[in-house]
Amino acid sequence: MMKPFHRTTAAIAVALAVGLAIPVAITHTDAAQSPLLTMRDGIPSLAPLVDRVAPAVVNVGVKAKVDMANNPLFNDPLFRFFGGPRDNAPQERASSGSGVIVDAKEGYVITNHHVVDGATEITIRLKDRREVSAEVIGSDEGTDIALLKIEADNLIDIPIGDTQSMSVGDYVIAVGNPFGLADTVTTGIISALGRSRLNIEGWEDFIQTDAAINPGNSGGALVNLRGELIGINTAILGPNGGNVGIGFAVPTTMVKAVMAQLIEYGEVRRGQIGIIIGDLTPELAQSLGVDETQGAVVSRVQPGSPAEEAGLKTGDVVTQFNGTDLQGSNDLRNRVGLLTIGTTVKLTVVRDGKVRNINVTIGKPAQQTVERMQDRPSLAGANFSNTESDAPVKGVVVSGVERGSPAYQVGLRTGDVIVSVNRQDISNVEEFTEAMSGDKQAALFINRNGEDILIVVR
């Protein structure tokens, strides 16, 4: 049975330890090909590799405010008399994870988003025991990557490797601070590549490894035998949050793309091309009359989208992205999602047995929600969002209404689906926002639990 996934953030570091397990199947040829792998009396050693990369892996100490649970005892006068808290004021918590210096000159440190999320204070502890404050340049929850910046002299960074050249079975080492034990090194192999649909992150293309990863390894380095960074350790699969030989790292192809946007914008500005896609299965390939075995099938092209403007059609099989083969729909989704808006990409598609190249420009993502109607004070207190693609009724759903708010008083209720405004059908929140602009009266046609309702908004 599948066990739950666990983040690998741990409590504040309390000790220093170094652990090293040497692979037993490294040959003399392997040692000769790796400049950081040496032979000592005929025995392979990773010591030069560890000496090179360990100074670039740091401890990330975090202080954050945590809201206290609203316990009814806190309001009991007797409980207060005996020293209970008088309110539910946020309490400070301390935690720690790992980070990797990727640019010594600029002082850039990569770690996980979940390590620094909500932090009020971040302290970086270097291998030489110096402690420096860090600022968050940007953080991306979707990939669980955060970029920090520190000011310090004599920093050592890790060169970023090419994850495209990796293979299952390649040796790797993980460096981090599990359970607060600084400079801990573990070894293993790449167990799998391109792991996705694990529901760990929104954008998944994980490297799976059996190198021991435990709480506190979050944000640490996964390194190849050339001493190059190939991944940022982020999660483990285990019964109690401990290592069972199944760990996951965000590949550096994704890290580099996220880092570039965080440096430029302070956030990741994801775009879209406006298609709904699925994996190419043997059954689909046969029905579509294509000989391809891998790719993404376009099941729908959204009207007015960059994909429609470029000429993509339902039933197209996308096999390559900028000349690189696609493994499936998740591969295409990740590649599009990591590019900035306005970037033009070349998609190789198979349509009616013919191969063609289509250039598509990444566009702005469709607006998904709106929390405040600027032009409609009478709708204050209501949130609106797009209906799901498989919803029986299309329109804009009222995702929440505050009781007693103006929106509640005009008659809106959570779950209402607004299907038209002034007899004009709407399909998303952008159309709804446009239809509600101005100060004229608006008639909202609503579907509520299968019944049609008319609400007039002034």
Secondary structure, 3 states (H helix, E strand, C coil): CCCCEEECCECCCCEECCCCCCCCCCCHHHHHHCCCCEEECCEEECHHHHHHHHHHEEEEEEEEEECCCCCHHHHCHHHHHCCCCCCCCCEEEEEEEEEEEEECCCCEEEECHHHHCCEEEEEEECCCCCEEEEEEEEEECCCCEEEEEECCCCCCCCCECCHHHCCCCCEEEEEECHHHEECEEEEEEEEEEEECCCCCCCCCCEEEECCCCCCCCCCCEEEECCCCEEEEEEEEECCCCCCCCCEEEEEHHHHHHHHHHHHHHCCCCECECCEEEEECCHHHHHHHCCCCCCCEEEEEECCCCHHHHHCCCCCCEEEEECCEECCCHHHHHHHHHCCECCCEEEEEEEECCEEEEEEEECECCCCCEECCCCCCHHHCCEEEEECCCCCCCCCEEEEEECCCCHHHHHCCCCCCEEEEECCEECCCHHHHHHHCCCCCCEEEEEEECCEEEEEEEC
